[in-house]
Amino acid sequence: MNTRKLKFLIPVMAIGLAITASAFTSMEKSHVGESSLIVGYVYDSPANPCDQKLVDCNETGENLCYSEGQPVFKMEGTSCITQLRRD
């Protein structure tokens, strides 16, 4: 009888341990390097308000980001509202 309980409890305990371990493990977020180009968006025309550009910008810099004299924005949903920044 004890061996039946033990044979049942070992897999249950292993599954419980795996679930507990996965709950406390955080996934590593990919970081954008300082020299990496990211996709930004510039105002092109009323027909194409968010035109993609590869820029060296991020969201946390000190200075506003510009590409060819135009401000560069981040796409949020279907609009380009938040201006990107540059260190």
LUMDRENZA-833025 format. One line per 3 residues: number of its first residue (from 0); their letters; for each residue x, y, z of N, C-alpha, C, CB. Coordinates in nm, 3 decimals, always signed. Glycine has a CB too. Example, Ala and Ser with C-alpha at 12.3 -4.5 7.8 and 13.67 -1.06 7.14 Angstrom:
<nodes>
0> as> +1.319,-0.569,+0.780,+1.230,-0.450,+0.780,+1.320,-0.330,+0.780,+1.131,-0.447,+0.905; +1.285,-0.225,+0.708,+1.367,-0.106,+0.714,+1.290,+0.003,+0.787,+1.408,-0.060,+0.572
</nodes>
This chain:
<nodes>
0> mnt> +0.082,-0.119,+0.000,+0.000,+0.000,+0.000,+0.087,+0.126,+0.000,-0.093,-0.001,+0.120; +0.195,+0.124,+0.079,+0.283,+0.239,+0.085,+0.353,+0.263,-0.049,+0.386,+0.220,+0.195; +0.388,+0.157,-0.120,+0.455,+0.175,-0.249,+0.359,+0.235,-0.352,+0.510,+0.041,-0.300
3> rkl> +0.230,+0.205,-0.344,+0.132,+0.264,-0.435,+0.122,+0.414,-0.412,-0.007,+0.198,-0.416; +0.116,+0.452,-0.285,+0.110,+0.595,-0.252,+0.237,+0.666,-0.297,+0.089,+0.615,-0.100; +0.350,+0.601,-0.275,+0.478,+0.659,-0.313,+0.489,+0.673,-0.464,+0.594,+0.574,-0.259
6> kfl> +0.445,+0.572,-0.537,+0.448,+0.579,-0.684,+0.356,+0.688,-0.737,+0.409,+0.444,-0.744; +0.250,+0.717,-0.666,+0.159,+0.824,-0.706,+0.214,+0.961,-0.666,+0.020,+0.802,-0.643; +0.272,+0.971,-0.546,+0.316,+1.099,-0.495,+0.442,+1.154,-0.563,+0.341,+1.087,-0.349
9> ipv> +0.531,+1.068,-0.608,+0.654,+1.116,-0.671,+0.625,+1.199,-0.797,+0.745,+0.996,-0.708; +0.544,+1.153,-0.893,+0.515,+1.238,-1.009,+0.437,+1.365,-0.972,+0.436,+1.159,-1.112; +0.346,+1.355,-0.875,+0.269,+1.472,-0.832,+0.363,+1.576,-0.771,+0.159,+1.432,-0.731
12> mai> +0.457,+1.531,-0.689,+0.553,+1.624,-0.628,+0.645,+1.684,-0.734,+0.636,+1.552,-0.521; +0.685,+1.607,-0.832,+0.772,+1.658,-0.939,+0.699,+1.765,-1.020,+0.818,+1.543,-1.031; +0.573,+1.742,-1.051,+0.495,+1.841,-1.125,+0.475,+1.967,-1.042,+0.358,+1.783,-1.167
15> gla> +0.445,+1.949,-0.914,+0.430,+2.064,-0.825,+0.558,+2.146,-0.814,+0.387,+2.018,-0.686; +0.672,+2.078,-0.803,+0.801,+2.147,-0.798,+0.829,+2.223,-0.928,+0.913,+2.047,-0.770; +0.797,+2.162,-1.042,+0.818,+2.228,-1.171,+0.731,+2.352,-1.185,+0.789,+2.130,-1.286
18> ita> +0.607,+2.345,-1.141,+0.517,+2.460,-1.149,+0.565,+2.571,-1.056,+0.372,+2.420,-1.112; +0.607,+2.535,-0.938,+0.657,+2.633,-0.843,+0.783,+2.701,-0.895,+0.684,+2.568,-0.707; +0.874,+2.622,-0.949,+0.999,+2.678,-1.002,+0.972,+2.771,-1.120,+1.094,+2.567,-1.045
21> saf> +0.878,+2.735,-1.207,+0.850,+2.820,-1.322,+0.779,+2.949,-1.281,+0.764,+2.745,-1.424; +0.706,+2.946,-1.172,+0.637,+3.066,-1.125,+0.736,+3.170,-1.072,+0.536,+3.030,-1.017; +0.847,+3.127,-1.018,+0.945,+3.219,-0.961,+1.063,+3.246,-1.054,+0.995,+3.166,-0.830
24> tsm> +1.058,+3.197,-1.175,+1.164,+3.221,-1.271,+1.118,+3.330,-1.367,+1.201,+3.091,-1.348; +1.196,+3.434,-1.379,+1.159,+3.542,-1.471,+1.229,+3.520,-1.604,+1.194,+3.681,-1.412; +1.158,+3.557,-1.710,+1.217,+3.545,-1.843,+1.309,+3.664,-1.865,+1.107,+3.537,-1.954
27> eks> +1.421,+3.639,-1.928,+1.515,+3.746,-1.955,+1.462,+3.831,-2.069,+1.655,+3.690,-1.989; +1.457,+3.961,-2.048,+1.409,+4.052,-2.151,+1.525,+4.085,-2.243,+1.348,+4.182,-2.090; +1.496,+4.092,-2.372,+1.601,+4.130,-2.464,+1.621,+4.280,-2.457,+1.568,+4.084,-2.609
30> hvg> +1.743,+4.321,-2.441,+1.775,+4.462,-2.429,+1.826,+4.513,-2.563,+1.879,+4.487,-2.318; +1.785,+4.631,-2.597,+1.835,+4.695,-2.718,+1.967,+4.760,-2.681,+1.733,+4.798,-2.776; +2.071,+4.725,-2.754,+2.201,+4.781,-2.726,+2.207,+4.928,-2.762,+2.308,+4.705,-2.800
33> ess> +2.307,+4.996,-2.711,+2.323,+5.139,-2.736,+2.343,+5.168,-2.883,+2.439,+5.194,-2.656; +2.412,+5.079,-2.955,+2.442,+5.106,-3.095,+2.344,+5.037,-3.190,+2.582,+5.062,-3.127; +2.240,+4.975,-3.139,+2.145,+4.904,-3.223,+2.046,+5.001,-3.286,+2.070,+4.798,-3.141
36> liv> +2.008,+4.971,-3.409,+1.907,+5.050,-3.476,+1.771,+4.991,-3.444,+1.931,+5.055,-3.629; +1.674,+5.077,-3.415,+1.537,+5.032,-3.391,+1.446,+5.098,-3.493,+1.493,+5.066,-3.246; +1.325,+5.047,-3.503,+1.228,+5.103,-3.597,+1.160,+5.222,-3.530,+1.124,+4.997,-3.642
39> gyv> +1.169,+5.336,-3.594,+1.099,+5.455,-3.551,+1.007,+5.498,-3.664,+1.198,+5.569,-3.512; +0.923,+5.595,-3.639,+0.826,+5.640,-3.738,+0.831,+5.791,-3.750,+0.684,+5.593,-3.703; +0.830,+5.843,-3.873,+0.828,+5.986,-3.898,+0.702,+6.020,-3.976,+0.955,+6.032,-3.975
42> yds> +0.657,+6.145,-3.962,+0.540,+6.193,-4.035,+0.583,+6.220,-4.178,+0.479,+6.321,-3.970; +0.522,+6.150,-4.274,+0.559,+6.164,-4.415,+0.458,+6.249,-4.489,+0.570,+6.026,-4.481; +0.331,+6.211,-4.482,+0.225,+6.285,-4.550,+0.092,+6.245,-4.487,+0.225,+6.257,-4.705
45> pan> -0.016,+6.319,-4.515,-0.146,+6.278,-4.459,-0.188,+6.138,-4.503,-0.253,+6.378,-4.499; -0.147,+6.097,-4.621,-0.182,+5.963,-4.669,-0.100,+5.855,-4.599,-0.162,+5.954,-4.820; +0.022,+5.889,-4.557,+0.111,+5.794,-4.490,+0.170,+5.862,-4.367,+0.225,+5.745,-4.587
48> pcd> +0.091,+5.877,-4.258,+0.137,+5.956,-4.144,+0.250,+5.892,-4.064,+0.024,+5.982,-4.054; +0.265,+5.762,-4.067,+0.370,+5.695,-3.989,+0.457,+5.615,-4.084,+0.308,+5.603,-3.880; +0.564,+5.676,-4.132,+0.657,+5.612,-4.225,+0.774,+5.554,-4.145,+0.707,+5.712,-4.334
51> qkl> +0.807,+5.427,-4.168,+0.912,+5.359,-4.092,+1.051,+5.411,-4.129,+0.906,+5.209,-4.116; +1.135,+5.426,-4.026,+1.276,+5.461,-4.043,+1.356,+5.382,-3.940,+1.299,+5.615,-4.026; +1.475,+5.336,-3.980,+1.566,+5.274,-3.884,+1.648,+5.386,-3.821,+1.658,+5.165,-3.952
54> vdc> +1.641,+5.397,-3.689,+1.707,+5.506,-3.619,+1.782,+5.454,-3.497,+1.606,+5.614,-3.578; +1.879,+5.532,-3.453,+1.955,+5.500,-3.333,+1.896,+5.579,-3.217,+2.108,+5.531,-3.352; +1.778,+5.540,-3.171,+1.707,+5.610,-3.065,+1.655,+5.509,-2.964,+1.590,+5.694,-3.124
57> net> +1.601,+5.560,-2.853,+1.538,+5.476,-2.753,+1.429,+5.558,-2.684,+1.641,+5.422,-2.650; +1.370,+5.504,-2.580,+1.260,+5.573,-2.513,+1.306,+5.652,-2.391,+1.156,+5.474,-2.471; +1.431,+5.636,-2.349,+1.473,+5.693,-2.221,+1.589,+5.790,-2.230,+1.510,+5.584,-2.128
60> gen> +1.626,+5.836,-2.348,+1.738,+5.927,-2.361,+1.707,+6.067,-2.310,+1.782,+5.934,-2.505; +1.806,+6.153,-2.317,+1.790,+6.289,-2.268,+1.741,+6.385,-2.376,+1.921,+6.339,-2.211; +1.784,+6.366,-2.500,+1.750,+6.456,-2.609,+1.646,+6.394,-2.701,+1.877,+6.493,-2.688
63> lcy> +1.566,+6.477,-2.765,+1.467,+6.428,-2.860,+1.538,+6.374,-2.984,+1.366,+6.540,-2.899; +1.480,+6.273,-3.045,+1.539,+6.207,-3.160,+1.481,+6.264,-3.290,+1.517,+6.054,-3.153; +1.570,+6.294,-3.384,+1.530,+6.344,-3.516,+1.599,+6.263,-3.624,+1.563,+6.494,-3.531
66> seg> +1.531,+6.246,-3.737,+1.588,+6.181,-3.854,+1.565,+6.273,-3.973,+1.525,+6.039,-3.878; +1.674,+6.322,-4.030,+1.668,+6.414,-4.143,+1.581,+6.535,-4.109,+1.614,+6.343,-4.268; +1.593,+6.587,-3.988,+1.520,+6.704,-3.946,+1.377,+6.681,-3.900,+1.518,+6.800,-4.054
69> qpv> +1.329,+6.557,-3.910,+1.192,+6.525,-3.869,+1.193,+6.449,-3.737,+1.119,+6.442,-3.979; +1.101,+6.480,-3.646,+1.096,+6.405,-3.520,+1.058,+6.260,-3.543,+0.996,+6.470,-3.423; +1.115,+6.171,-3.463,+1.092,+6.028,-3.475,+1.002,+5.982,-3.360,+1.227,+5.948,-3.475
72> fkm> +0.900,+5.902,-3.393,+0.802,+5.859,-3.294,+0.801,+5.707,-3.280,+0.663,+5.908,-3.333; +0.740,+5.663,-3.172,+0.719,+5.519,-3.144,+0.576,+5.486,-3.183,+0.748,+5.484,-2.992; +0.555,+5.370,-3.246,+0.421,+5.326,-3.284,+0.352,+5.270,-3.161,+0.427,+5.219,-3.398
75> egt> +0.235,+5.323,-3.130,+0.151,+5.274,-3.021,+0.014,+5.244,-3.077,+0.143,+5.379,-2.904; -0.015,+5.115,-3.096,-0.141,+5.075,-3.157,-0.140,+5.111,-3.304,-0.260,+5.143,-3.086; -0.222,+5.207,-3.342,-0.227,+5.247,-3.482,-0.182,+5.391,-3.503,-0.368,+5.229,-3.536
78> sci> -0.124,+5.453,-3.400,-0.082,+5.592,-3.414,+0.060,+5.610,-3.363,-0.179,+5.685,-3.340; +0.122,+5.718,-3.406,+0.258,+5.753,-3.365,+0.249,+5.877,-3.277,+0.351,+5.779,-3.490; +0.256,+5.857,-3.146,+0.235,+5.968,-3.053,+0.362,+6.001,-2.975,+0.122,+5.936,-2.957
81> tql> +0.426,+5.902,-2.918,+0.538,+5.924,-2.828,+0.667,+5.946,-2.906,+0.554,+5.807,-2.733; +0.730,+6.062,-2.886,+0.854,+6.089,-2.956,+0.969,+6.015,-2.889,+0.882,+6.241,-2.959; +1.053,+5.951,-2.971,+1.169,+5.879,-2.920,+1.278,+5.978,-2.879,+1.223,+5.780,-3.025
84> rrd> +1.373,+5.928,-2.801,+1.480,+6.011,-2.749,+1.617,+5.952,-2.785,+1.467,+6.026,-2.596; +1.718,+6.030,-2.765,+1.855,+5.989,-2.797,+1.946,+6.032,-2.683,+1.904,+6.051,-2.933; +2.045,+5.952,-2.652,+2.141,+5.987,-2.545,+2.240,+6.090,-2.593,+2.216,+5.862,-2.496
</nodes>
